[in-house]
């Protein structure tokens, strides 16, 4: 009988040991410092002029989209939806949060506050939660990027995500409904239990296997074609970004 008072049979104990062994992965034979030494030092240099050029570029596109919408030109929903991404966007948020825009922290905070406030996004709250994401790397203490257990997935999962039509419907629903529902009801976010129960055991014993560098290397770069340029390579350089969040996006390919 365990310390928690739960009886564990011999077979159950063997099953947990096999599960634990299957999850065990050796740590990388190198350190984060070794990786950094292999990267040219100029890649970590912040250039405020170049950063402002990207910001002006994005604001110009967002202003153009707003102009076309105001003069009555029928715009595709994707065009109007892309305007926030061009005015602040994922990479803009990353740069202000990670102090990558410039060498001046005050300047980064002021710009982040102004541009995020324009989209009704609390900058400093987002800054805190995003750093928790980087610290926990999709683990259970993450804010929103919490991986679901296979046993917790609904029965229709393989039918919806196993074909192009199902994935297309999911993407449309995600873009039109998921974001408002997340804001209002915390849909898909970190669960907040009403009663906190302290457990002195971890049945799956996964937590002991968590390691920041290994999990950072396990992130995935996804190629979205032309959208890579639109989003300033926030998706196809995700591994590098999680390893070195202070590296400006315009140096991640050079």
N, C-alpha and C positions, 0 to 999 in steps of 0.2 A: 504494500500500500504506500502510495507516494505521500509527500509532505502535505499535499492539498487534500488528502482524504479520499482520493479517487483510486479505486482498485485497478491495477494494470496486470493483465494476464501475461503469461510467458510468451504466448504467440503475439500478443499486441506489442510487447517489448521488442521482440525480434523484428516485427514489421516496422516499428519506429527506427530501429537501428539500420535496417536496409534502406529506408527512406532517407535517413540522415547520410548514409554512405553515398547514396546516389546523388545527393545534392552537393557533396563536398567537391570543391574544385580548388586546385592549388593556386596560391597567390602568384601574381606575375613575377617573373624573375628579374624585374627591373623596377625602379622607383620613378616617381613623378619627376624628380630632379634629373634622372637619366634622359627622360623624354625631352625635358626642357633644354638640356644641353645640346640635343640634336637639332634644335630649331634656331634659326638665325635670330640674333638678339633684336634686330630692327623690327621683327614681327610683333614685338610687345610695345613698340613705341606708339604713343598717342599723338595724333596730329590734329589739333583743334581746327585748322583751316580745312583739312580734308573732311573732317566730321561735319563741319558746317555746310560744306558743299553737298554732302549727301542729304542733310536735313533740308536745305533749300530746294534740292531736286525733288524730294518727296512732297514738300509743301506746295511746290508749283504744280505737280500732278494733281494733288488733292484739290487745289483751288480751281484748276481747269475742270475737273469733274463736277465740282459744285456749280461752276458757271454754266456748264451745259445743262445741268439739272434745273437751274433757275430760269433759263431762257426757254424752257419748255420742250427741249429735245428729249424724246423718249429714250431712256437709258436702260440697258439690261440690268437686272438686279445685281449681277456679279460686278458691274462697274461701280454702282453706288456702294456696294458692300466693300469694295476694295479701297474706298476713300480713307477710312480710318487706318488701314494698313499702310497707306502711303503717308499719312500725316504723322503718325507716331509709330505704329506697327510693332511687331514682335522685336525686331532688331533695335529699333529706337529704345524700346523699353529695356532691353538687355543692356544697352550701352549706358543709359542713365543709372540703372540699378547697380551695375557692376563697376561704375566709375571708369568707363572706357571712352566716353566721349572726349574728355580732355584731361589734363593734369590737375584741373581745379575742381575739387569736390563741390564747392559752393555753386559753381556754374552748372555742374551736372545736376545737382539737386534742384536748382531753380528752373532749369529747362524741363526737367522731368516733371516737376510739379505743375508747371504751366500747361504743357502739352497733354499730360494725362488728365488734368482737370477739364480740359476742353472736351474730353470724351467721357466725363463724369466717372473717371477711374481714379480712386485714391492712390496717389503715387507711393507714399511712404508705407502704407499698408501692403500694397502689392510688392514693394521692395522687400519687406520683411518676409512675406509668404514665399516669394520666389527664392529667397536665400535658403529657406527651409527645404525647398525642392532640391536645390543644389547640394545641400548638406545630407539629405536622406536618399537621393537618387532613386525615386520611384518606390521606396520602401514604405512600410505602413504608416510612418510618421509624416509622410509627404502630405501636401495640402490637397491636391486634386489628382495627381498622376499615380494613383494607387492601383497596382495590378490586382485584378480579381482572381480568386481561386477558380480552378476549373470546375470544382463541385458547386460553386455558387452561380455559375452561368446558367441562364434559362435554357430550356430544352430546344428552343427555336434558333439558338445561336449558329449552329452549322448551316442551317437553311438560309439564314439572312446574310451571313458573311461569307458563305461558300460559293456565291455566284455574283456576277457583275451587277445584275439588276438589284439584288438585295443590298449590295454595298452602295449603289447609287441612291436608292431610296433612303438609306441610313444617312448618307452625307447630306441630302436635302433636308431631312428632318433635323439633323444636328445643327445645320446653319440657320434654320428658320425658327426652331423651337428650343433646342437644347440650351443655348446660351441664356435666354430669358428665364428658363426653368431653373438653371443652375443659380442664377442671381437671386431668385425669389425663394426657391425651396432647397437650395444646396444639392440639387440633383447631381449625382455622380461624384460629389465631393467627399471630403473626409467625414466619416460618421462621427456624430457627437452623442454618445450614449447618455441617457438621462440618469442612469445609476452607474457609478464607477465601481468596478469589482477588481480588486487587486489579486492577481494570480502569481504564485511563486514558482510556476513551471511553464514551460513552453512545449506543448505536446509535439509540435513539428520540429522544434530545435533548429529552426531556420535562422533565427536571429544571430546565433553564434557564428554563422557562416558569412554574415554580411561584412563587406570590406569596401571602402570608398573607392580606391583606385580600380579594383576589379570591376565594380559596378559601373564606374564611369566609362571604362573601356567596353562595357557591354551595351552601351547605348547604340542607337542605330542611325546612320546617315541615310536619308531618303531623298532620292532625286525626283524633283517635281518639274523638271524641264525648265521652261521659261520662267516659272514661278520662283525658281531659285534666285534669279536676278531681282525679281519684284520684291521678294522678302529678304534681300541682302544676304542670301545663303544661310538663313537661320535654320533650315531643315537639312541641308546636305553637308553641314559641318558640325553636326550636333555633338559628335564624339569629342572633337577638338574643343568645342565651346565648354563642355562639361569638365574637361581636363584643365583648360586655361580660360576661365570666364573673363579674365581681364585683357584678353587679346582682342584688338579691334577687328571688326568683320572684314575690313578691306585688306588685312594682312593674312587672313586665314588660307589664302590660296597662293601666297607668295613668300 
